[in-house]
Amino acid sequence: MAGFLLMGIDKARAIDRAWRIPERAFFGLALLGGAFGVLLGSSLFHHKTLKASFMGMTTLSAVLWLGVLFAFQAAFGSPFA
């Protein structure tokens, strides 16, 4: 949720040519589990979608988190079973 909101805030600031949220803040948030929100916000707000390094790092974070989630499911079983 935080990644999604920050992406919307940064897009609004970009339009207003105001102070921007640093990319490293988005990368840190993505590594802490917010990659899916950042990717969704980027897609919905059409923000930073053409920046290959940003999209690559964020997508890599999302893939890593999917791996972690699948590993936990394999180790501990599904919470919905």
mmCIF file of the N, C-alpha and C atoms, coordinates in Angstrom:
data_MODEL
# 
_entry.id   MODEL 
# 
loop_
_atom_site.group_PDB 
_atom_site.id 
_atom_site.type_symbol 
_atom_site.label_atom_id 
_atom_site.label_alt_id 
_atom_site.label_comp_id 
_atom_site.label_asym_id 
_atom_site.label_entity_id 
_atom_site.label_seq_id 
_atom_site.pdbx_PDB_ins_code 
_atom_site.Cartn_x 
_atom_site.Cartn_y 
_atom_site.Cartn_z 
_atom_site.occupancy 
_atom_site.B_iso_or_equiv 
_atom_site.pdbx_formal_charge 
_atom_site.auth_seq_id 
_atom_site.auth_comp_id 
_atom_site.auth_asym_id 
_atom_site.auth_atom_id 
_atom_site.pdbx_PDB_model_num 
ATOM 1   N N  . MET A 1 1  ? 0.820  -1.183  0.000   1.00 0.00 ? 1  MET A N  1 
ATOM 2   C CA . MET A 1 1  ? 0.000  0.000   0.000   1.00 0.00 ? 1  MET A CA 1 
ATOM 3   C C  . MET A 1 1  ? 0.879  1.267   0.000   1.00 0.00 ? 1  MET A C  1 
ATOM 4   N N  . ALA A 1 2  ? 1.938  1.214   0.776   1.00 0.00 ? 2  ALA A N  1 
ATOM 5   C CA . ALA A 1 2  ? 2.816  2.384   0.869   1.00 0.00 ? 2  ALA A CA 1 
ATOM 6   C C  . ALA A 1 2  ? 3.490  2.671   -0.474  1.00 0.00 ? 2  ALA A C  1 
ATOM 7   N N  . GLY A 1 3  ? 3.933  1.626   -1.155  1.00 0.00 ? 3  GLY A N  1 
ATOM 8   C CA . GLY A 1 3  ? 4.572  1.811   -2.453  1.00 0.00 ? 3  GLY A CA 1 
ATOM 9   C C  . GLY A 1 3  ? 3.626  2.426   -3.467  1.00 0.00 ? 3  GLY A C  1 
ATOM 10  N N  . PHE A 1 4  ? 2.389  1.964   -3.457  1.00 0.00 ? 4  PHE A N  1 
ATOM 11  C CA . PHE A 1 4  ? 1.372  2.495   -4.357  1.00 0.00 ? 4  PHE A CA 1 
ATOM 12  C C  . PHE A 1 4  ? 1.127  3.979   -4.071  1.00 0.00 ? 4  PHE A C  1 
ATOM 13  N N  . LEU A 1 5  ? 0.951  4.324   -2.803  1.00 0.00 ? 5  LEU A N  1 
ATOM 14  C CA . LEU A 1 5  ? 0.696  5.717   -2.426  1.00 0.00 ? 5  LEU A CA 1 
ATOM 15  C C  . LEU A 1 5  ? 1.883  6.625   -2.756  1.00 0.00 ? 5  LEU A C  1 
ATOM 16  N N  . LEU A 1 6  ? 3.101  6.153   -2.450  1.00 0.00 ? 6  LEU A N  1 
ATOM 17  C CA . LEU A 1 6  ? 4.272  6.970   -2.753  1.00 0.00 ? 6  LEU A CA 1 
ATOM 18  C C  . LEU A 1 6  ? 4.442  7.196   -4.246  1.00 0.00 ? 6  LEU A C  1 
ATOM 19  N N  . MET A 1 7  ? 4.095  6.201   -5.039  1.00 0.00 ? 7  MET A N  1 
ATOM 20  C CA . MET A 1 7  ? 4.192  6.361   -6.491  1.00 0.00 ? 7  MET A CA 1 
ATOM 21  C C  . MET A 1 7  ? 3.213  7.437   -6.959  1.00 0.00 ? 7  MET A C  1 
ATOM 22  N N  . GLY A 1 8  ? 2.006  7.454   -6.422  1.00 0.00 ? 8  GLY A N  1 
ATOM 23  C CA . GLY A 1 8  ? 1.029  8.490   -6.773  1.00 0.00 ? 8  GLY A CA 1 
ATOM 24  C C  . GLY A 1 8  ? 1.478  9.869   -6.337  1.00 0.00 ? 8  GLY A C  1 
ATOM 25  N N  . ILE A 1 9  ? 2.051  9.951   -5.145  1.00 0.00 ? 9  ILE A N  1 
ATOM 26  C CA . ILE A 1 9  ? 2.549  11.237  -4.642  1.00 0.00 ? 9  ILE A CA 1 
ATOM 27  C C  . ILE A 1 9  ? 3.698  11.736  -5.512  1.00 0.00 ? 9  ILE A C  1 
ATOM 28  N N  . ASP A 1 10 ? 4.620  10.833  -5.869  1.00 0.00 ? 10 ASP A N  1 
ATOM 29  C CA . ASP A 1 10 ? 5.757  11.239  -6.689  1.00 0.00 ? 10 ASP A CA 1 
ATOM 30  C C  . ASP A 1 10 ? 5.314  11.686  -8.074  1.00 0.00 ? 10 ASP A C  1 
ATOM 31  N N  . LYS A 1 11 ? 4.313  11.025  -8.621  1.00 0.00 ? 11 LYS A N  1 
ATOM 32  C CA . LYS A 1 11 ? 3.799  11.434  -9.945  1.00 0.00 ? 11 LYS A CA 1 
ATOM 33  C C  . LYS A 1 11 ? 3.195  12.840  -9.866  1.00 0.00 ? 11 LYS A C  1 
ATOM 34  N N  . ALA A 1 12 ? 2.422  13.098  -8.822  1.00 0.00 ? 12 ALA A N  1 
ATOM 35  C CA . ALA A 1 12 ? 1.827  14.429  -8.659  1.00 0.00 ? 12 ALA A CA 1 
ATOM 36  C C  . ALA A 1 12 ? 2.907  15.495  -8.506  1.00 0.00 ? 12 ALA A C  1 
ATOM 37  N N  . ARG A 1 13 ? 3.959  15.160  -7.758  1.00 0.00 ? 13 ARG A N  1 
ATOM 38  C CA . ARG A 1 13 ? 5.058  16.115  -7.587  1.00 0.00 ? 13 ARG A CA 1 
ATOM 39  C C  . ARG A 1 13 ? 5.810  16.329  -8.890  1.00 0.00 ? 13 ARG A C  1 
ATOM 40  N N  . ALA A 1 14 ? 5.927  15.276  -9.699  1.00 0.00 ? 14 ALA A N  1 
ATOM 41  C CA . ALA A 1 14 ? 6.608  15.420  -10.994 1.00 0.00 ? 14 ALA A CA 1 
ATOM 42  C C  . ALA A 1 14 ? 5.831  16.363  -11.901 1.00 0.00 ? 14 ALA A C  1 
ATOM 43  N N  . ILE A 1 15 ? 4.520  16.239  -11.877 1.00 0.00 ? 15 ILE A N  1 
ATOM 44  C CA . ILE A 1 15 ? 3.680  17.124  -12.700 1.00 0.00 ? 15 ILE A CA 1 
ATOM 45  C C  . ILE A 1 15 ? 3.832  18.574  -12.252 1.00 0.00 ? 15 ILE A C  1 
ATOM 46  N N  . ASP A 1 16 ? 3.892  18.787  -10.920 1.00 0.00 ? 16 ASP A N  1 
ATOM 47  C CA . ASP A 1 16 ? 4.010  20.134  -10.362 1.00 0.00 ? 16 ASP A CA 1 
ATOM 48  C C  . ASP A 1 16 ? 5.451  20.646  -10.351 1.00 0.00 ? 16 ASP A C  1 
ATOM 49  N N  . ARG A 1 17 ? 6.386  19.810  -10.809 1.00 0.00 ? 17 ARG A N  1 
ATOM 50  C CA . ARG A 1 17 ? 7.816  20.147  -10.784 1.00 0.00 ? 17 ARG A CA 1 
ATOM 51  C C  . ARG A 1 17 ? 8.271  20.504  -9.373  1.00 0.00 ? 17 ARG A C  1 
ATOM 52  N N  . ALA A 1 18 ? 7.788  19.750  -8.400  1.00 0.00 ? 18 ALA A N  1 
ATOM 53  C CA . ALA A 1 18 ? 8.145  19.953  -6.993  1.00 0.00 ? 18 ALA A CA 1 
ATOM 54  C C  . ALA A 1 18 ? 9.226  18.944  -6.599  1.00 0.00 ? 18 ALA A C  1 
ATOM 55  N N  . TRP A 1 19 ? 9.633  19.005  -5.336  1.00 0.00 ? 19 TRP A N  1 
ATOM 56  C CA . TRP A 1 19 ? 10.624 18.075  -4.799  1.00 0.00 ? 19 TRP A CA 1 
ATOM 57  C C  . TRP A 1 19 ? 10.126 16.644  -4.972  1.00 0.00 ? 19 TRP A C  1 
ATOM 58  N N  . ARG A 1 20 ? 11.010 15.743  -5.400  1.00 0.00 ? 20 ARG A N  1 
ATOM 59  C CA . ARG A 1 20 ? 10.635 14.369  -5.725  1.00 0.00 ? 20 ARG A CA 1 
ATOM 60  C C  . ARG A 1 20 ? 11.131 13.387  -4.685  1.00 0.00 ? 20 ARG A C  1 
ATOM 61  N N  . ILE A 1 21 ? 10.501 12.251  -4.637  1.00 0.00 ? 21 ILE A N  1 
ATOM 62  C CA . ILE A 1 21 ? 10.922 11.152  -3.774  1.00 0.00 ? 21 ILE A CA 1 
ATOM 63  C C  . ILE A 1 21 ? 12.085 10.444  -4.474  1.00 0.00 ? 21 ILE A C  1 
ATOM 64  N N  . PRO A 1 22 ? 13.198 10.247  -3.779  1.00 0.00 ? 22 PRO A N  1 
ATOM 65  C CA . PRO A 1 22 ? 14.354 9.603   -4.416  1.00 0.00 ? 22 PRO A CA 1 
ATOM 66  C C  . PRO A 1 22 ? 14.050 8.152   -4.822  1.00 0.00 ? 22 PRO A C  1 
ATOM 67  N N  . GLU A 1 23 ? 14.660 7.720   -5.918  1.00 0.00 ? 23 GLU A N  1 
ATOM 68  C CA . GLU A 1 23 ? 14.446 6.350   -6.380  1.00 0.00 ? 23 GLU A CA 1 
ATOM 69  C C  . GLU A 1 23 ? 14.913 5.330   -5.359  1.00 0.00 ? 23 GLU A C  1 
ATOM 70  N N  . ARG A 1 24 ? 15.954 5.649   -4.617  1.00 0.00 ? 24 ARG A N  1 
ATOM 71  C CA . ARG A 1 24 ? 16.445 4.690   -3.622  1.00 0.00 ? 24 ARG A CA 1 
ATOM 72  C C  . ARG A 1 24 ? 15.390 4.415   -2.548  1.00 0.00 ? 24 ARG A C  1 
ATOM 73  N N  . ALA A 1 25 ? 14.502 5.367   -2.307  1.00 0.00 ? 25 ALA A N  1 
ATOM 74  C CA . ALA A 1 25 ? 13.407 5.127   -1.367  1.00 0.00 ? 25 ALA A CA 1 
ATOM 75  C C  . ALA A 1 25 ? 12.446 4.085   -1.935  1.00 0.00 ? 25 ALA A C  1 
ATOM 76  N N  . PHE A 1 26 ? 12.177 4.154   -3.233  1.00 0.00 ? 26 PHE A N  1 
ATOM 77  C CA . PHE A 1 26 ? 11.322 3.155   -3.873  1.00 0.00 ? 26 PHE A CA 1 
ATOM 78  C C  . PHE A 1 26 ? 11.996 1.790   -3.874  1.00 0.00 ? 26 PHE A C  1 
ATOM 79  N N  . PHE A 1 27 ? 13.314 1.754   -4.136  1.00 0.00 ? 27 PHE A N  1 
ATOM 80  C CA . PHE A 1 27 ? 14.038 0.485   -4.138  1.00 0.00 ? 27 PHE A CA 1 
ATOM 81  C C  . PHE A 1 27 ? 14.026 -0.141  -2.743  1.00 0.00 ? 27 PHE A C  1 
ATOM 82  N N  . GLY A 1 28 ? 14.259 0.672   -1.732  1.00 0.00 ? 28 GLY A N  1 
ATOM 83  C CA . GLY A 1 28 ? 14.230 0.162   -0.355  1.00 0.00 ? 28 GLY A CA 1 
ATOM 84  C C  . GLY A 1 28 ? 12.864 -0.369  0.014   1.00 0.00 ? 28 GLY A C  1 
ATOM 85  N N  . LEU A 1 29 ? 11.846 0.348   -0.354  1.00 0.00 ? 29 LEU A N  1 
ATOM 86  C CA . LEU A 1 29 ? 10.485 -0.086  -0.069  1.00 0.00 ? 29 LEU A CA 1 
ATOM 87  C C  . LEU A 1 29 ? 10.158 -1.380  -0.804  1.00 0.00 ? 29 LEU A C  1 
ATOM 88  N N  . ALA A 1 30 ? 10.612 -1.491  -2.045  1.00 0.00 ? 30 ALA A N  1 
ATOM 89  C CA . ALA A 1 30 ? 10.387 -2.708  -2.827  1.00 0.00 ? 30 ALA A CA 1 
ATOM 90  C C  . ALA A 1 30 ? 11.077 -3.900  -2.174  1.00 0.00 ? 30 ALA A C  1 
ATOM 91  N N  . LEU A 1 31 ? 12.294 -3.706  -1.692  1.00 0.00 ? 31 LEU A N  1 
ATOM 92  C CA . LEU A 1 31 ? 13.017 -4.795  -1.040  1.00 0.00 ? 31 LEU A CA 1 
ATOM 93  C C  . LEU A 1 31 ? 12.385 -5.188  0.293   1.00 0.00 ? 31 LEU A C  1 
ATOM 94  N N  . LEU A 1 32 ? 11.689 -4.273  0.920   1.00 0.00 ? 32 LEU A N  1 
ATOM 95  C CA . LEU A 1 32 ? 11.017 -4.571  2.190   1.00 0.00 ? 32 LEU A CA 1 
ATOM 96  C C  . LEU A 1 32 ? 9.643  -5.212  1.991   1.00 0.00 ? 32 LEU A C  1 
ATOM 97  N N  . GLY A 1 33 ? 9.249  -5.431  0.752   1.00 0.00 ? 33 GLY A N  1 
ATOM 98  C CA . GLY A 1 33 ? 7.986  -6.106  0.478   1.00 0.00 ? 33 GLY A CA 1 
ATOM 99  C C  . GLY A 1 33 ? 6.972  -5.264  -0.260  1.00 0.00 ? 33 GLY A C  1 
ATOM 100 N N  . GLY A 1 34 ? 7.319  -4.053  -0.608  1.00 0.00 ? 34 GLY A N  1 
ATOM 101 C CA . GLY A 1 34 ? 6.374  -3.174  -1.284  1.00 0.00 ? 34 GLY A CA 1 
ATOM 102 C C  . GLY A 1 34 ? 6.497  -3.162  -2.796  1.00 0.00 ? 34 GLY A C  1 
ATOM 103 N N  . ALA A 1 35 ? 7.194  -4.137  -3.361  1.00 0.00 ? 35 ALA A N  1 
ATOM 104 C CA . ALA A 1 35 ? 7.435  -4.150  -4.805  1.00 0.00 ? 35 ALA A CA 1 
ATOM 105 C C  . ALA A 1 35 ? 6.139  -4.219  -5.596  1.00 0.00 ? 35 ALA A C  1 
ATOM 106 N N  . PHE A 1 36 ? 5.182  -4.975  -5.107  1.00 0.00 ? 36 PHE A N  1 
ATOM 107 C CA . PHE A 1 36 ? 3.928  -5.121  -5.849  1.00 0.00 ? 36 PHE A CA 1 
ATOM 108 C C  . PHE A 1 36 ? 3.142  -3.810  -5.872  1.00 0.00 ? 36 PHE A C  1 
ATOM 109 N N  . GLY A 1 37 ? 3.154  -3.074  -4.790  1.00 0.00 ? 37 GLY A N  1 
ATOM 110 C CA . GLY A 1 37 ? 2.493  -1.772  -4.752  1.00 0.00 ? 37 GLY A CA 1 
ATOM 111 C C  . GLY A 1 37 ? 3.188  -0.754  -5.641  1.00 0.00 ? 37 GLY A C  1 
ATOM 112 N N  . VAL A 1 38 ? 4.522  -0.786  -5.632  1.00 0.00 ? 38 VAL A N  1 
ATOM 113 C CA . VAL A 1 38 ? 5.286  0.132   -6.487  1.00 0.00 ? 38 VAL A CA 1 
ATOM 114 C C  . VAL A 1 38 ? 5.002  -0.169  -7.959  1.00 0.00 ? 38 VAL A C  1 
ATOM 115 N N  . LEU A 1 39 ? 4.998  -1.455  -8.321  1.00 0.00 ? 39 LEU A N  1 
ATOM 116 C CA . LEU A 1 39 ? 4.722  -1.820  -9.716  1.00 0.00 ? 39 LEU A CA 1 
ATOM 117 C C  . LEU A 1 39 ? 3.294  -1.457  -10.117 1.00 0.00 ? 39 LEU A C  1 
ATOM 118 N N  . LEU A 1 40 ? 2.343  -1.706  -9.240  1.00 0.00 ? 40 LEU A N  1 
ATOM 119 C CA . LEU A 1 40 ? 0.955  -1.358  -9.541  1.00 0.00 ? 40 LEU A CA 1 
ATOM 120 C C  . LEU A 1 40 ? 0.797  0.158   -9.684  1.00 0.00 ? 40 LEU A C  1 
ATOM 121 N N  . GLY A 1 41 ? 1.394  0.915   -8.770  1.00 0.00 ? 41 GLY A N  1 
ATOM 122 C CA . GLY A 1 41 ? 1.326  2.375   -8.845  1.00 0.00 ? 41 GLY A CA 1 
ATOM 123 C C  . GLY A 1 41 ? 2.015  2.917   -10.085 1.00 0.00 ? 41 GLY A C  1 
ATOM 124 N N  . SER A 1 42 ? 3.144  2.329   -10.426 1.00 0.00 ? 42 SER A N  1 
ATOM 125 C CA . SER A 1 42 ? 3.858  2.752   -11.626 1.00 0.00 ? 42 SER A CA 1 
ATOM 126 C C  . SER A 1 42 ? 2.999  2.542   -12.867 1.00 0.00 ? 42 SER A C  1 
ATOM 127 N N  . SER A 1 43 ? 2.343  1.410   -12.923 1.00 0.00 ? 43 SER A N  1 
ATOM 128 C CA . SER A 1 43 ? 1.493  1.101   -14.069 1.00 0.00 ? 43 SER A CA 1 
ATOM 129 C C  . SER A 1 43 ? 0.248  1.990   -14.105 1.00 0.00 ? 43 SER A C  1 
ATOM 130 N N  . LEU A 1 44 ? -0.409 2.140   -12.976 1.00 0.00 ? 44 LEU A N  1 
ATOM 131 C CA . LEU A 1 44 ? -1.650 2.909   -12.921 1.00 0.00 ? 44 LEU A CA 1 
ATOM 132 C C  . LEU A 1 44 ? -1.416 4.397   -13.174 1.00 0.00 ? 44 LEU A C  1 
ATOM 133 N N  . PHE A 1 45 ? -0.348 4.943   -12.583 1.00 0.00 ? 45 PHE A N  1 
ATOM 134 C CA . PHE A 1 45 ? -0.069 6.374   -12.717 1.00 0.00 ? 45 PHE A CA 1 
ATOM 135 C C  . PHE A 1 45 ? 0.829  6.685   -13.919 1.00 0.00 ? 45 PHE A C  1 
ATOM 136 N N  . HIS A 1 46 ? 1.238  5.666   -14.671 1.00 0.00 ? 46 HIS A N  1 
ATOM 137 C CA . HIS A 1 46 ? 2.133  5.841   -15.818 1.00 0.00 ? 46 HIS A CA 1 
ATOM 138 C C  . HIS A 1 46 ? 3.361  6.641   -15.410 1.00 0.00 ? 46 HIS A C  1 
ATOM 139 N N  . HIS A 1 47 ? 4.001  6.156   -14.340 1.00 0.00 ? 47 HIS A N  1 
ATOM 140 C CA . HIS A 1 47 ? 5.132  6.876   -13.756 1.00 0.00 ? 47 HIS A CA 1 
ATOM 141 C C  . HIS A 1 47 ? 6.351  5.967   -13.702 1.00 0.00 ? 47 HIS A C  1 
ATOM 142 N N  . LYS A 1 48 ? 7.431  6.416   -14.288 1.00 0.00 ? 48 LYS A N  1 
ATOM 143 C CA . LYS A 1 48 ? 8.713  5.706   -14.329 1.00 0.00 ? 48 LYS A CA 1 
ATOM 144 C C  . LYS A 1 48 ? 8.660  4.417   -15.140 1.00 0.00 ? 48 LYS A C  1 
ATOM 145 N N  . THR A 1 49 ? 7.658  4.251   -15.978 1.00 0.00 ? 49 THR A N  1 
ATOM 146 C CA . THR A 1 49 ? 7.522  3.013   -16.739 1.00 0.00 ? 49 THR A CA 1 
ATOM 147 C C  . THR A 1 49 ? 8.554  2.912   -17.866 1.00 0.00 ? 49 THR A C  1 
ATOM 148 N N  . LEU A 1 50 ? 9.089  4.018   -18.328 1.00 0.00 ? 50 LEU A N  1 
ATOM 149 C CA . LEU A 1 50 ? 10.078 3.998   -19.398 1.00 0.00 ? 50 LEU A CA 1 
ATOM 150 C C  . LEU A 1 50 ? 11.510 3.925   -18.871 1.00 0.00 ? 50 LEU A C  1 
ATOM 151 N N  . LYS A 1 51 ? 11.669 4.000   -17.572 1.00 0.00 ? 51 LYS A N  1 
ATOM 152 C CA . LYS A 1 51 ? 12.996 3.949   -16.967 1.00 0.00 ? 51 LYS A CA 1 
ATOM 153 C C  . LYS A 1 51 ? 13.362 2.490   -16.709 1.00 0.00 ? 51 LYS A C  1 
ATOM 154 N N  . ALA A 1 52 ? 14.167 1.928   -17.601 1.00 0.00 ? 52 ALA A N  1 
ATOM 155 C CA . ALA A 1 52 ? 14.464 0.489   -17.578 1.00 0.00 ? 52 ALA A CA 1 
ATOM 156 C C  . ALA A 1 52 ? 15.122 0.046   -16.275 1.00 0.00 ? 52 ALA A C  1 
ATOM 157 N N  . SER A 1 53 ? 16.047 0.836   -15.751 1.00 0.00 ? 53 SER A N  1 
ATOM 158 C CA . SER A 1 53 ? 16.731 0.431   -14.517 1.00 0.00 ? 53 SER A CA 1 
ATOM 159 C C  . SER A 1 53 ? 15.752 0.372   -13.346 1.00 0.00 ? 53 SER A C  1 
ATOM 160 N N  . PHE A 1 54 ? 14.849 1.319   -13.281 1.00 0.00 ? 54 PHE A N  1 
ATOM 161 C CA . PHE A 1 54 ? 13.862 1.337   -12.201 1.00 0.00 ? 54 PHE A CA 1 
ATOM 162 C C  . PHE A 1 54 ? 12.913 0.145   -12.307 1.00 0.00 ? 54 PHE A C  1 
ATOM 163 N N  . MET A 1 55 ? 12.383 -0.075  -13.501 1.00 0.00 ? 55 MET A N  1 
ATOM 164 C CA . MET A 1 55 ? 11.439 -1.176  -13.694 1.00 0.00 ? 55 MET A CA 1 
ATOM 165 C C  . MET A 1 55 ? 12.125 -2.529  -13.485 1.00 0.00 ? 55 MET A C  1 
ATOM 166 N N  . GLY A 1 56 ? 13.363 -2.641  -13.920 1.00 0.00 ? 56 GLY A N  1 
ATOM 167 C CA . GLY A 1 56 ? 14.100 -3.889  -13.743 1.00 0.00 ? 56 GLY A CA 1 
ATOM 168 C C  . GLY A 1 56 ? 14.345 -4.215  -12.288 1.00 0.00 ? 56 GLY A C  1 
ATOM 169 N N  . MET A 1 57 ? 14.809 -3.243  -11.523 1.00 0.00 ? 57 MET A N  1 
ATOM 170 C CA . MET A 1 57 ? 15.078 -3.476  -10.097 1.00 0.00 ? 57 MET A CA 1 
ATOM 171 C C  . MET A 1 57 ? 13.789 -3.768  -9.329  1.00 0.00 ? 57 MET A C  1 
ATOM 172 N N  . THR A 1 58 ? 12.731 -3.057  -9.645  1.00 0.00 ? 58 THR A N  1 
ATOM 173 C CA . THR A 1 58 ? 11.462 -3.267  -8.949  1.00 0.00 ? 58 THR A CA 1 
ATOM 174 C C  . THR A 1 58 ? 10.870 -4.627  -9.312  1.00 0.00 ? 58 THR A C  1 
ATOM 175 N N  . THR A 1 59 ? 10.950 -4.996  -10.574 1.00 0.00 ? 59 THR A N  1 
ATOM 176 C CA . THR A 1 59 ? 10.453 -6.305  -10.997 1.00 0.00 ? 59 THR A CA 1 
ATOM 177 C C  . THR A 1 59 ? 11.282 -7.418  -10.362 1.00 0.00 ? 59 THR A C  1 
ATOM 178 N N  . LEU A 1 60 ? 12.594 -7.239  -10.295 1.00 0.00 ? 60 LEU A N  1 
ATOM 179 C CA . LEU A 1 60 ? 13.448 -8.224  -9.638  1.00 0.00 ? 60 LEU A CA 1 
ATOM 180 C C  . LEU A 1 60 ? 13.058 -8.386  -8.171  1.00 0.00 ? 60 LEU A C  1 
ATOM 181 N N  . SER A 1 61 ? 12.769 -7.290  -7.498  1.00 0.00 ? 61 SER A N  1 
ATOM 182 C CA . SER A 1 61 ? 12.321 -7.361  -6.098  1.00 0.00 ? 61 SER A CA 1 
ATOM 183 C C  . SER A 1 61 ? 11.021 -8.131  -5.979  1.00 0.00 ? 61 SER A C  1 
ATOM 184 N N  . ALA A 1 62 ? 10.094 -7.899  -6.901  1.00 0.00 ? 62 ALA A N  1 
ATOM 185 C CA . ALA A 1 62 ? 8.813  -8.613  -6.872  1.00 0.00 ? 62 ALA A CA 1 
ATOM 186 C C  . ALA A 1 62 ? 9.029  -10.111 -7.084  1.00 0.00 ? 62 ALA A C  1 
ATOM 187 N N  . VAL A 1 63 ? 9.908  -10.467 -8.018  1.00 0.00 ? 63 VAL A N  1 
ATOM 188 C CA . VAL A 1 63 ? 10.198 -11.881 -8.278  1.00 0.00 ? 63 VAL A CA 1 
ATOM 189 C C  . VAL A 1 63 ? 10.841 -12.528 -7.048  1.00 0.00 ? 63 VAL A C  1 
ATOM 190 N N  . LEU A 1 64 ? 11.754 -11.812 -6.409  1.00 0.00 ? 64 LEU A N  1 
ATOM 191 C CA . LEU A 1 64 ? 12.379 -12.335 -5.195  1.00 0.00 ? 64 LEU A CA 1 
ATOM 192 C C  . LEU A 1 64 ? 11.338 -12.568 -4.099  1.00 0.00 ? 64 LEU A C  1 
ATOM 193 N N  . TRP A 1 65 ? 10.413 -11.631 -3.942  1.00 0.00 ? 65 TRP A N  1 
ATOM 194 C CA . TRP A 1 65 ? 9.374  -11.791 -2.931  1.00 0.00 ? 65 TRP A CA 1 
ATOM 195 C C  . TRP A 1 65 ? 8.442  -12.950 -3.263  1.00 0.00 ? 65 TRP A C  1 
ATOM 196 N N  . LEU A 1 66 ? 8.147  -13.163 -4.537  1.00 0.00 ? 66 LEU A N  1 
ATOM 197 C CA . LEU A 1 66 ? 7.346  -14.328 -4.917  1.00 0.00 ? 66 LEU A CA 1 
ATOM 198 C C  . LEU A 1 66 ? 8.079  -15.610 -4.551  1.00 0.00 ? 66 LEU A C  1 
ATOM 199 N N  . GLY A 1 67 ? 9.394  -15.625 -4.766  1.00 0.00 ? 67 GLY A N  1 
ATOM 200 C CA . GLY A 1 67 ? 10.197 -16.785 -4.369  1.00 0.00 ? 67 GLY A CA 1 
ATOM 201 C C  . GLY A 1 67 ? 10.152 -17.027 -2.877  1.00 0.00 ? 67 GLY A C  1 
ATOM 202 N N  . VAL A 1 68 ? 10.240 -15.957 -2.095  1.00 0.00 ? 68 VAL A N  1 
ATOM 203 C CA . VAL A 1 68 ? 10.162 -16.079 -0.634  1.00 0.00 ? 68 VAL A CA 1 
ATOM 204 C C  . VAL A 1 68 ? 8.793  -16.619 -0.222  1.00 0.00 ? 68 VAL A C  1 
ATOM 205 N N  . LEU A 1 69 ? 7.745  -16.094 -0.816  1.00 0.00 ? 69 LEU A N  1 
ATOM 206 C CA . LEU A 1 69 ? 6.395  -16.548 -0.473  1.00 0.00 ? 69 LEU A CA 1 
ATOM 207 C C  . LEU A 1 69 ? 6.188  -18.018 -0.829  1.00 0.00 ? 69 LEU A C  1 
ATOM 208 N N  . PHE A 1 70 ? 6.665  -18.428 -2.007  1.00 0.00 ? 70 PHE A N  1 
ATOM 209 C CA . PHE A 1 70 ? 6.548  -19.834 -2.398  1.00 0.00 ? 70 PHE A CA 1 
ATOM 210 C C  . PHE A 1 70 ? 7.387  -20.735 -1.497  1.00 0.00 ? 70 PHE A C  1 
ATOM 211 N N  . ALA A 1 71 ? 8.577  -20.263 -1.085  1.00 0.00 ? 71 ALA A N  1 
ATOM 212 C CA . ALA A 1 71 ? 9.418  -21.046 -0.179  1.00 0.00 ? 71 ALA A CA 1 
ATOM 213 C C  . ALA A 1 71 ? 8.733  -21.230 1.172   1.00 0.00 ? 71 ALA A C  1 
ATOM 214 N N  . PHE A 1 72 ? 8.111  -20.187 1.699   1.00 0.00 ? 72 PHE A N  1 
ATOM 215 C CA . PHE A 1 72 ? 7.384  -20.303 2.961   1.00 0.00 ? 72 PHE A CA 1 
ATOM 216 C C  . PHE A 1 72 ? 6.204  -21.253 2.829   1.00 0.00 ? 72 PHE A C  1 
ATOM 217 N N  . GLN A 1 73 ? 5.518  -21.186 1.707   1.00 0.00 ? 73 GLN A N  1 
ATOM 218 C CA . GLN A 1 73 ? 4.389  -22.083 1.490   1.00 0.00 ? 73 GLN A CA 1 
ATOM 219 C C  . GLN A 1 73 ? 4.864  -23.531 1.411   1.00 0.00 ? 73 GLN A C  1 
ATOM 220 N N  . ALA A 1 74 ? 5.955  -23.760 0.753   1.00 0.00 ? 74 ALA A N  1 
ATOM 221 C CA . ALA A 1 74 ? 6.495  -25.118 0.642   1.00 0.00 ? 74 ALA A CA 1 
ATOM 222 C C  . ALA A 1 74 ? 6.943  -25.631 2.003   1.00 0.00 ? 74 ALA A C  1 
ATOM 223 N N  . ALA A 1 75 ? 7.528  -24.760 2.810   1.00 0.00 ? 75 ALA A N  1 
ATOM 224 C CA . ALA A 1 75 ? 8.044  -25.174 4.111   1.00 0.00 ? 75 ALA A CA 1 
ATOM 225 C C  . ALA A 1 75 ? 6.948  -25.340 5.146   1.00 0.00 ? 75 ALA A C  1 
ATOM 226 N N  . PHE A 1 76 ? 5.972  -24.466 5.140   1.00 0.00 ? 76 PHE A N  1 
ATOM 227 C CA . PHE A 1 76 ? 4.973  -24.452 6.204   1.00 0.00 ? 76 PHE A CA 1 
ATOM 228 C C  . PHE A 1 76 ? 3.557  -24.797 5.758   1.00 0.00 ? 76 PHE A C  1 
ATOM 229 N N  . GLY A 1 77 ? 3.360  -24.972 4.460   1.00 0.00 ? 77 GLY A N  1 
ATOM 230 C CA . GLY A 1 77 ? 2.035  -25.272 3.940   1.00 0.00 ? 77 GLY A CA 1 
ATOM 231 C C  . GLY A 1 77 ? 1.223  -24.015 3.692   1.00 0.00 ? 77 GLY A C  1 
ATOM 232 N N  . SER A 1 78 ? 0.107  -24.204 3.024   1.00 0.00 ? 78 SER A N  1 
ATOM 233 C CA . SER A 1 78 ? -0.753 -23.083 2.704   1.00 0.00 ? 78 SER A CA 1 
ATOM 234 C C  . SER A 1 78 ? -1.560 -22.646 3.921   1.00 0.00 ? 78 SER A C  1 
ATOM 235 N N  . PRO A 1 79 ? -1.678 -21.349 4.155   1.00 0.00 ? 79 PRO A N  1 
ATOM 236 C CA . PRO A 1 79 ? -2.486 -20.886 5.293   1.00 0.00 ? 79 PRO A CA 1 
ATOM 237 C C  . PRO A 1 79 ? -3.989 -21.045 5.019   1.00 0.00 ? 79 PRO A C  1 
ATOM 238 N N  . PHE A 1 80 ? -4.342 -21.372 3.784   1.00 0.00 ? 80 PHE A N  1 
ATOM 239 C CA . PHE A 1 80 ? -5.757 -21.498 3.432   1.00 0.00 ? 80 PHE A CA 1 
ATOM 240 C C  . PHE A 1 80 ? -6.217 -22.935 3.361   1.00 0.00 ? 80 PHE A C  1 
ATOM 241 N N  . ALA A 1 81 ? -5.333 -23.876 3.673   1.00 0.00 ? 81 ALA A N  1 
ATOM 242 C CA . ALA A 1 81 ? -5.700 -25.304 3.580   1.00 0.00 ? 81 ALA A CA 1 
ATOM 243 C C  . ALA A 1 81 ? -6.395 -25.791 4.833   1.00 0.00 ? 81 ALA A C  1 
# 
